Amino acid sequence: MRIRSKAPLRLGFGGGGTDVSPYADIYGGAILNATIGMYAYCHIDETVDDAIHLESRDYGAQASYAVAPKLERDGTLDLFKCVYNRLRSEFDVAPRGFRMVTHSDAPYGSGLGGSSTLVVAMVRAFAEWWRLPLGEYDIARLAFDIERVDAGLKGGKQDQYAASFGGVNFMEFYGDRVIVNPLRVKEATLTELEASLVLCFTGRSRESAHIIEDQIANASKGHGDSLEAMHRVKEDALAMKEALLMGQLPRFASILDRAWQNKKRMAGTITNPHIDELDTFARNHGALAGKVSGAGGGGFMMFFVDAMDRHDLRAALEGRGHLVLPVAFTSSGAAAWGHSNG
């Protein structure tokens, strides 16, 4: 039996960082995001060799272990092991041999929620294989616990819920409670927004953990300007949601620009001279607004431009050697399916 799964990556429009503890626990977080037609994939094949084979095509890493109820972490593909260990233990599944291979459409450090999306894809694949009764909230919660608790990786919650649910969502975070509000945005508005966005890879992968640590420290210590910036970022997410639902894309772009200025105040590591220079270059070539998608420090920048000028902006960015991608929204979340590999 062969199981395949995929989960969509996401663009963060506003509120990023307010889903991270302790800010979300104390003040409540709010995020506006949308999934796009780029995916993380997981493939699982049953085997008969009494071994568990793990492979990441993105990292060029692979390892094999004897079938066991728990795989010991040894520094190689530990996140994969955490997924297996948590699900096998929580649902009391009998250990058996398999081969699991993953890969993603986005480069490492993209700022599109790649690692969390990959965990969602893995959880969804195991749920299909082992016939686990998991809904969207269940999958997202498990993925969060695996990544943040079991593996000890720092970060928020939006990526897991975006990948699990899919679509355009306004998410609210109150400690352990998460509310996903799917938005019924008019098709014409979404089509125009797709035609007005450009994704540009900065060429520098970012280590989001360090940036998130700064945000956690600022929220914990109540640092005035940084904490105030988080409040403003949350308000911007709400304002962007309203603009999107009303089809007011010029207002949406204006708030997106304001949100980026506020986000940069949340931690000193969110931007750098390389990002600032790219932002200025894009604006000089037609961009009306722009921000980093994700924690910051690198990855993809998202630029809003008049749809008529998108081709020129893309050509200018590509002329500098940047990877530039169009945006295509998707309405579906994580999915899995099985078929015979005979």
ROBA-453918 format. One record per residue (C-alpha): residue in one letter; x, y, z; residue number from 1. Coordinates in Angstrom, 1 decimal, decimal comma. Last residue first. Example, Ala and Ser with C-alpha at 12.3 -4.5 7.8 and 13.67 -1.06 7.14 Angstrom:
BEGIN
<'S'; <13,7; -1,1; 7,1>; 2>
<'A'; <12,3; -4,5; 7,8>; 1>
END
This chain:
BEGIN
<'G'; <2,0; -3,2; -7,0>; 342>
<'N'; <2,1; 0,2; -5,4>; 341>
<'S'; <-1,6; 0,1; -4,6>; 340>
<'H'; <-3,3; 3,4; -3,9>; 339>
<'G'; <-3,8; 5,8; -1,0>; 338>
<'W'; <-4,9; 9,4; -0,6>; 337>
<'A'; <-4,1; 12,3; 1,6>; 336>
<'A'; <-5,2; 15,9; 1,8>; 335>
<'A'; <-4,1; 19,0; 3,8>; 334>
<'G'; <-6,1; 22,1; 3,2>; 333>
<'S'; <-8,2; 23,2; 0,2>; 332>
<'S'; <-9,1; 26,7; -1,0>; 331>
<'T'; <-6,0; 27,5; -2,9>; 330>
<'F'; <-4,6; 30,9; -3,8>; 329>
<'A'; <-2,2; 31,4; -6,7>; 328>
<'V'; <0,6; 33,8; -6,3>; 327>
<'P'; <3,3; 34,4; -9,0>; 326>
<'L'; <6,9; 33,6; -8,3>; 325>
<'V'; <10,2; 35,5; -8,5>; 324>
<'L'; <13,6; 33,9; -7,8>; 323>
<'H'; <16,0; 36,8; -7,7>; 322>
<'G'; <18,9; 37,4; -10,1>; 321>
<'R'; <18,8; 41,2; -10,2>; 320>
<'G'; <17,1; 41,0; -13,6>; 319>
<'E'; <14,5; 38,7; -12,0>; 318>
<'L'; <13,5; 41,6; -9,8>; 317>
<'A'; <13,2; 44,0; -12,7>; 316>
<'A'; <11,3; 41,5; -14,8>; 315>
<'R'; <8,8; 40,8; -11,9>; 314>
<'L'; <8,2; 44,5; -11,4>; 313>
<'D'; <7,6; 45,0; -15,1>; 312>
<'H'; <5,2; 42,1; -15,3>; 311>
<'R'; <3,3; 43,2; -12,2>; 310>
<'D'; <2,6; 46,7; -13,6>; 309>
<'M'; <-0,9; 46,2; -14,9>; 308>
<'A'; <-1,8; 44,2; -11,8>; 307>
<'D'; <-0,9; 47,3; -9,7>; 306>
<'V'; <1,6; 46,0; -7,2>; 305>
<'F'; <1,6; 44,3; -3,8>; 304>
<'F'; <5,0; 42,8; -2,9>; 303>
<'M'; <5,6; 39,7; -0,8>; 302>
<'M'; <9,1; 39,0; 0,4>; 301>
<'F'; <10,2; 35,4; 0,6>; 300>
<'G'; <12,9; 34,1; 3,0>; 299>
<'G'; <14,9; 36,6; 4,9>; 298>
<'G'; <15,2; 38,0; 8,4>; 297>
<'G'; <11,5; 37,8; 9,0>; 296>
<'A'; <9,1; 35,6; 11,0>; 295>
<'G'; <7,0; 34,7; 8,0>; 294>
<'S'; <6,2; 36,5; 4,8>; 293>
<'V'; <8,4; 39,6; 4,6>; 292>
<'K'; <6,5; 42,7; 3,6>; 291>
<'G'; <5,6; 44,9; 0,6>; 290>
<'A'; <3,5; 47,8; -0,5>; 289>
<'L'; <2,9; 49,8; -3,7>; 288>
<'A'; <5,5; 48,0; -5,8>; 287>
<'G'; <6,1; 49,9; -9,0>; 286>
<'H'; <9,9; 49,7; -9,8>; 285>
<'N'; <11,1; 52,1; -7,1>; 284>
<'R'; <9,0; 50,2; -4,6>; 283>
<'A'; <10,8; 47,0; -5,6>; 282>
<'F'; <14,2; 48,6; -5,1>; 281>
<'T'; <13,3; 50,1; -1,7>; 280>
<'D'; <12,1; 46,6; -0,5>; 279>
<'L'; <15,3; 45,0; -1,8>; 278>
<'E'; <17,4; 47,5; 0,0>; 277>
<'D'; <15,5; 47,0; 3,2>; 276>
<'I'; <15,8; 43,2; 2,9>; 275>
<'H'; <19,6; 43,4; 2,4>; 274>
<'P'; <20,0; 46,1; 5,1>; 273>
<'N'; <18,3; 43,9; 7,7>; 272>
<'T'; <14,7; 43,1; 8,9>; 271>
<'I'; <13,1; 41,0; 11,5>; 270>
<'T'; <16,2; 41,0; 13,7>; 269>
<'G'; <15,5; 44,2; 15,7>; 268>
<'A'; <12,2; 42,8; 17,0>; 267>
<'M'; <8,6; 43,9; 17,1>; 266>
<'R'; <9,4; 47,3; 15,4>; 265>
<'K'; <9,8; 45,7; 12,0>; 264>
<'K'; <6,2; 44,4; 12,3>; 263>
<'N'; <4,8; 47,9; 12,6>; 262>
<'Q'; <6,4; 49,1; 9,4>; 261>
<'W'; <5,2; 45,9; 7,7>; 260>
<'A'; <1,7; 46,3; 9,0>; 259>
<'R'; <1,6; 49,9; 7,6>; 258>
<'D'; <2,4; 48,6; 4,1>; 257>
<'L'; <-0,2; 45,8; 4,4>; 256>
<'I'; <-2,7; 48,5; 5,6>; 255>
<'S'; <-2,1; 50,5; 2,5>; 254>
<'A'; <-2,4; 47,4; 0,3>; 253>
<'F'; <-5,7; 46,4; 1,9>; 252>
<'R'; <-7,0; 50,0; 1,4>; 251>
<'P'; <-6,1; 49,7; -2,3>; 250>
<'L'; <-7,7; 46,3; -2,3>; 249>
<'Q'; <-11,1; 47,3; -0,9>; 248>
<'G'; <-13,2; 44,2; -1,8>; 247>
<'M'; <-15,3; 44,6; 1,4>; 246>
<'L'; <-14,1; 41,2; 2,7>; 245>
<'L'; <-10,5; 42,1; 2,0>; 244>
<'A'; <-10,8; 45,5; 3,7>; 243>
<'E'; <-12,3; 43,9; 6,8>; 242>
<'K'; <-9,6; 41,3; 7,0>; 241>
<'M'; <-6,9; 43,9; 6,5>; 240>
<'A'; <-8,3; 45,9; 9,4>; 239>
<'L'; <-8,3; 42,9; 11,7>; 238>
<'A'; <-4,7; 42,0; 10,7>; 237>
<'D'; <-3,7; 45,6; 11,3>; 236>
<'E'; <-5,1; 45,5; 14,8>; 235>
<'K'; <-2,9; 42,5; 15,6>; 234>
<'V'; <0,2; 44,3; 14,1>; 233>
<'R'; <-0,7; 47,4; 16,3>; 232>
<'H'; <-0,7; 45,3; 19,5>; 231>
<'M'; <2,6; 43,7; 18,5>; 230>
<'A'; <4,1; 47,1; 17,9>; 229>
<'E'; <3,0; 48,2; 21,3>; 228>
<'L'; <4,9; 45,3; 22,8>; 227>
<'S'; <8,0; 46,2; 20,8>; 226>
<'D'; <7,8; 49,9; 21,8>; 225>
<'G'; <7,2; 49,3; 25,5>; 224>
<'H'; <9,2; 46,1; 26,3>; 223>
<'G'; <6,7; 44,1; 28,4>; 222>
<'K'; <9,3; 41,7; 29,7>; 221>
<'S'; <7,5; 38,6; 28,4>; 220>
<'A'; <6,5; 40,2; 25,1>; 219>
<'N'; <10,0; 41,5; 24,3>; 218>
<'A'; <11,5; 38,2; 25,3>; 217>
<'I'; <9,1; 36,2; 23,2>; 216>
<'Q'; <9,7; 38,5; 20,2>; 215>
<'D'; <13,5; 38,1; 20,6>; 214>
<'E'; <13,1; 34,3; 20,8>; 213>
<'I'; <10,9; 34,4; 17,7>; 212>
<'I'; <13,7; 36,1; 15,8>; 211>
<'H'; <16,3; 33,5; 16,9>; 210>
<'A'; <13,9; 30,7; 16,0>; 209>
<'S'; <13,2; 32,1; 12,6>; 208>
<'E'; <16,6; 31,1; 11,2>; 207>
<'R'; <16,4; 32,9; 7,8>; 206>
<'S'; <17,2; 31,7; 4,4>; 205>
<'R'; <18,8; 34,3; 2,2>; 204>
<'G'; <18,2; 34,7; -1,5>; 203>
<'T'; <15,5; 37,3; -0,9>; 202>
<'F'; <12,9; 35,1; -2,6>; 201>
<'C'; <10,4; 37,4; -4,4>; 200>
<'L'; <6,7; 36,7; -4,3>; 199>
<'V'; <4,6; 39,0; -6,5>; 198>
<'L'; <1,0; 40,0; -5,7>; 197>
<'S'; <-1,4; 42,1; -7,7>; 196>
<'A'; <-2,9; 39,4; -10,1>; 195>
<'E'; <-3,6; 37,2; -7,1>; 194>
<'L'; <-5,3; 40,1; -5,4>; 193>
<'E'; <-7,5; 40,7; -8,4>; 192>
<'T'; <-8,5; 37,0; -8,5>; 191>
<'L'; <-9,2; 37,1; -4,7>; 190>
<'T'; <-11,4; 40,2; -5,1>; 189>
<'A'; <-13,3; 38,7; -8,1>; 188>
<'E'; <-13,9; 35,5; -6,2>; 187>
<'K'; <-15,5; 37,4; -3,3>; 186>
<'V'; <-14,0; 36,6; 0,0>; 185>
<'R'; <-15,9; 34,2; 2,2>; 184>
<'L'; <-13,4; 34,1; 5,1>; 183>
<'P'; <-12,8; 30,9; 7,0>; 182>
<'N'; <-12,7; 31,7; 10,8>; 181>
<'V'; <-10,2; 29,4; 12,6>; 180>
<'I'; <-10,5; 29,7; 16,4>; 179>
<'V'; <-7,6; 28,5; 18,5>; 178>
<'R'; <-7,8; 27,8; 22,3>; 177>
<'D'; <-4,5; 26,8; 24,0>; 176>
<'G'; <-3,7; 30,4; 25,0>; 175>
<'Y'; <-6,2; 32,5; 23,1>; 174>
<'F'; <-5,4; 32,6; 19,4>; 173>
<'E'; <-7,7; 33,9; 16,7>; 172>
<'M'; <-7,4; 33,1; 13,1>; 171>
<'F'; <-8,8; 34,9; 10,0>; 170>
<'N'; <-8,6; 32,5; 7,2>; 169>
<'V'; <-8,2; 32,4; 3,4>; 168>
<'G'; <-8,1; 28,8; 2,2>; 167>
<'G'; <-6,5; 25,7; 3,7>; 166>
<'F'; <-7,6; 24,0; 6,9>; 165>
<'S'; <-4,6; 21,8; 7,9>; 164>
<'A'; <-1,9; 24,0; 6,3>; 163>
<'A'; <-3,4; 27,2; 7,8>; 162>
<'Y'; <-3,8; 25,5; 11,2>; 161>
<'Q'; <-0,2; 24,3; 11,3>; 160>
<'D'; <1,2; 27,6; 10,1>; 159>
<'Q'; <-0,7; 29,8; 12,5>; 158>
<'K'; <0,5; 28,2; 15,7>; 157>
<'G'; <3,6; 30,0; 16,7>; 156>
<'G'; <7,3; 29,2; 16,8>; 155>
<'K'; <10,1; 27,6; 18,7>; 154>
<'L'; <11,2; 24,0; 18,0>; 153>
<'G'; <11,2; 21,7; 21,1>; 152>
<'A'; <10,8; 18,5; 19,1>; 151>
<'D'; <8,1; 17,1; 21,4>; 150>
<'V'; <6,6; 20,4; 22,5>; 149>
<'R'; <6,8; 22,8; 19,5>; 148>
<'E'; <6,9; 20,5; 16,6>; 147>
<'I'; <4,9; 17,5; 17,8>; 146>
<'D'; <2,4; 19,7; 19,8>; 145>
<'F'; <1,8; 21,9; 16,8>; 144>
<'A'; <1,3; 19,0; 14,4>; 143>
<'L'; <-1,1; 17,4; 16,9>; 142>
<'R'; <-3,1; 20,5; 17,2>; 141>
<'A'; <-3,3; 21,1; 13,5>; 140>
<'I'; <-4,3; 17,5; 12,8>; 139>
<'D'; <-7,0; 17,6; 15,5>; 138>
<'Y'; <-8,4; 20,9; 14,3>; 137>
<'E'; <-8,7; 19,7; 10,7>; 136>
<'G'; <-10,3; 16,4; 11,7>; 135>
<'L'; <-8,6; 13,2; 12,8>; 134>
<'P'; <-10,3; 9,7; 13,1>; 133>
<'L'; <-7,1; 7,7; 12,4>; 132>
<'R'; <-7,2; 5,2; 9,6>; 131>
<'W'; <-3,6; 4,1; 10,1>; 130>
<'W'; <-2,5; 4,9; 6,5>; 129>
<'E'; <-4,7; 8,0; 6,2>; 128>
<'A'; <-3,8; 9,4; 9,6>; 127>
<'F'; <-0,2; 8,6; 8,9>; 126>
<'A'; <-0,3; 10,7; 5,7>; 125>
<'R'; <-2,2; 13,6; 7,5>; 124>
<'V'; <0,4; 13,6; 10,2>; 123>
<'M'; <3,2; 13,8; 7,6>; 122>
<'A'; <1,5; 16,6; 5,7>; 121>
<'V'; <0,9; 18,5; 8,9>; 120>
<'V'; <4,6; 18,1; 9,8>; 119>
<'L'; <5,6; 19,4; 6,4>; 118>
<'T'; <3,4; 22,4; 6,8>; 117>
<'S'; <5,1; 23,2; 10,1>; 116>
<'S'; <8,5; 23,1; 8,4>; 115>
<'G'; <7,4; 25,1; 5,4>; 114>
<'G'; <5,5; 28,0; 6,9>; 113>
<'L'; <5,9; 30,3; 4,0>; 112>
<'G'; <8,9; 32,1; 5,4>; 111>
<'S'; <11,1; 30,4; 2,7>; 110>
<'G'; <13,8; 29,2; 5,1>; 109>
<'Y'; <14,5; 26,1; 3,1>; 108>
<'P'; <13,2; 26,3; -0,5>; 107>
<'A'; <9,6; 25,9; -1,4>; 106>
<'D'; <7,9; 23,1; -3,4>; 105>
<'S'; <8,6; 20,6; -0,6>; 104>
<'H'; <9,8; 17,0; -0,2>; 103>
<'T'; <9,2; 14,0; 2,0>; 102>
<'V'; <9,9; 10,3; 1,9>; 101>
<'M'; <8,6; 7,7; 4,3>; 100>
<'R'; <9,5; 4,0; 4,0>; 99>
<'F'; <7,5; 1,5; 6,2>; 98>
<'G'; <7,9; -1,4; 8,5>; 97>
<'R'; <5,5; -2,2; 11,3>; 96>
<'P'; <4,8; -1,0; 14,9>; 95>
<'A'; <1,3; -1,7; 16,3>; 94>
<'V'; <-0,7; 1,5; 16,6>; 93>
<'D'; <-1,5; 2,7; 20,1>; 92>
<'F'; <-3,2; 5,9; 19,0>; 91>
<'E'; <-1,1; 8,3; 21,2>; 90>
<'S'; <2,0; 6,1; 21,0>; 89>
<'R'; <2,1; 5,6; 17,3>; 88>
<'L'; <1,1; 9,2; 16,6>; 87>
<'R'; <3,7; 10,8; 19,0>; 86>
<'N'; <6,6; 8,5; 18,0>; 85>
<'Y'; <6,0; 8,7; 14,3>; 84>
<'V'; <5,8; 12,5; 14,3>; 83>
<'C'; <8,8; 12,9; 16,7>; 82>
<'K'; <10,8; 10,5; 14,4>; 81>
<'F'; <10,2; 12,8; 11,4>; 80>
<'L'; <11,3; 15,8; 13,5>; 79>
<'D'; <14,5; 13,9; 14,4>; 78>
<'L'; <15,6; 13,6; 10,8>; 77>
<'T'; <19,2; 12,8; 11,9>; 76>
<'G'; <20,3; 14,3; 15,3>; 75>
<'D'; <20,1; 11,0; 17,2>; 74>
<'R'; <16,5; 10,9; 18,4>; 73>
<'E'; <15,4; 7,4; 19,4>; 72>
<'L'; <12,6; 5,8; 17,4>; 71>
<'K'; <9,8; 4,5; 19,6>; 70>
<'P'; <7,6; 1,4; 19,2>; 69>
<'A'; <10,4; -0,3; 17,1>; 68>
<'V'; <11,0; -1,4; 13,6>; 67>
<'A'; <14,8; -1,4; 13,0>; 66>
<'Y'; <16,1; 1,9; 11,8>; 65>
<'S'; <17,0; 3,5; 8,5>; 64>
<'A'; <18,3; 7,0; 7,7>; 63>
<'Q'; <18,1; 9,6; 5,0>; 62>
<'A'; <19,2; 13,2; 4,4>; 61>
<'G'; <19,4; 15,2; 1,2>; 60>
<'Y'; <17,8; 18,1; 2,9>; 59>
<'D'; <15,0; 18,7; 0,5>; 58>
<'R'; <14,7; 15,0; -0,4>; 57>
<'S'; <14,1; 14,1; 3,2>; 56>
<'E'; <14,2; 10,3; 3,8>; 55>
<'L'; <13,1; 7,9; 6,5>; 54>
<'H'; <13,3; 4,1; 6,3>; 53>
<'I'; <11,7; 2,0; 9,1>; 52>
<'A'; <12,8; -1,6; 9,0>; 51>
<'D'; <11,2; -5,0; 9,4>; 50>
<'D'; <11,8; -5,8; 5,7>; 49>
<'V'; <8,2; -6,1; 4,6>; 48>
<'T'; <7,5; -2,5; 3,6>; 47>
<'E'; <4,5; -0,2; 3,5>; 46>
<'D'; <5,1; 2,9; 1,5>; 45>
<'I'; <4,6; 6,4; 2,8>; 44>
<'H'; <4,9; 9,6; 0,7>; 43>
<'C'; <4,8; 13,1; 2,2>; 42>
<'Y'; <4,5; 16,3; 0,3>; 41>
<'A'; <4,8; 20,0; 1,2>; 40>
<'Y'; <2,9; 22,3; -1,1>; 39>
<'M'; <2,8; 25,4; -3,2>; 38>
<'G'; <-0,6; 26,5; -4,6>; 37>
<'I'; <-1,2; 29,1; -1,9>; 36>
<'T'; <-2,8; 29,2; 1,5>; 35>
<'A'; <-4,1; 32,4; 2,9>; 34>
<'N'; <-3,3; 34,4; 6,1>; 33>
<'L'; <-4,9; 36,9; 8,5>; 32>
<'I'; <-3,7; 36,5; 12,1>; 31>
<'A'; <-5,1; 37,4; 15,6>; 30>
<'G'; <-3,5; 36,9; 19,0>; 29>
<'G'; <-4,8; 37,1; 22,5>; 28>
<'Y'; <-3,3; 39,4; 25,1>; 27>
<'I'; <-1,8; 37,2; 27,8>; 26>
<'D'; <-1,7; 33,8; 26,2>; 25>
<'A'; <-1,2; 35,0; 22,7>; 24>
<'Y'; <1,8; 37,2; 23,8>; 23>
<'P'; <3,4; 34,4; 25,9>; 22>
<'S'; <3,3; 32,5; 23,6>; 21>
<'V'; <3,4; 33,0; 19,8>; 20>
<'D'; <0,2; 33,6; 17,8>; 19>
<'T'; <0,9; 37,4; 17,8>; 18>
<'G'; <4,0; 36,8; 15,8>; 17>
<'G'; <2,3; 37,3; 12,4>; 16>
<'G'; <-0,7; 39,5; 12,7>; 15>
<'G'; <-1,0; 40,4; 9,0>; 14>
<'F'; <-0,7; 39,0; 5,5>; 13>
<'G'; <1,0; 35,7; 6,1>; 12>
<'L'; <1,2; 33,6; 2,9>; 11>
<'R'; <0,8; 29,9; 3,3>; 10>
<'L'; <2,1; 26,5; 2,2>; 9>
<'P'; <-0,4; 23,8; 1,3>; 8>
<'A'; <-0,4; 20,3; 2,6>; 7>
<'K'; <0,2; 17,1; 0,6>; 6>
<'S'; <-0,3; 13,4; 1,2>; 5>
<'R'; <0,5; 10,1; -0,4>; 4>
<'I'; <0,0; 6,6; 0,9>; 3>
<'R'; <1,2; 3,5; -0,9>; 2>
<'M'; <0,0; 0,0; 0,0>; 1>
END
